[in-house]
Amino acid sequence: MGITKKYKVLKNVTKKVKNIQKLFIKIEKLIKLWLFYEDIT
């Protein structure tokens, strides 16, 4: 019982971490785009 519960928690944690990483990648891209446009003007 305890082992399977820990496994489920671990799966949820890795899922959340992956989502956070995706979010950071999106933010990074937006910042790069913004800096690029700042350079043009």
C-alpha positions in Angstrom: 0.0 0.0 0.0 2.7 2.5 1.0 4.9 1.8 -1.9 2.2 2.3 -4.6 1.1 5.5 -2.9 4.7 6.8 -3.0 4.9 5.8 -6.6 1.7 7.7 -7.5 3.0 10.8 -5.6 6.3 10.6 -7.5 4.5 10.4 -10.8 2.4 13.5 -10.0 5.6 15.3 -8.9 7.4 14.5 -12.2 4.3 15.6 -14.1 4.3 18.9 -12.3 8.0 19.4 -12.9 7.6 18.8 -16.6 4.8 21.3 -16.8 6.9 23.9 -14.9 9.8 23.3 -17.4 7.4 23.8 -20.3 6.2 27.0 -18.8 9.8 28.2 -18.3 10.6 27.4 -21.9 7.6 29.5 -23.1 8.6 32.4 -20.9 12.2 32.2 -22.2 11.0 32.3 -25.8 8.8 35.3 -25.0 11.7 37.2 -23.4 13.9 36.4 -26.3 11.3 37.6 -28.8 10.7 40.8 -26.7 14.5 41.5 -26.5 14.7 41.0 -30.3 11.9 43.5 -30.9 13.5 45.9 -28.5 16.7 45.8 -30.5 14.9 46.5 -33.8 13.2 49.7 -32.5 
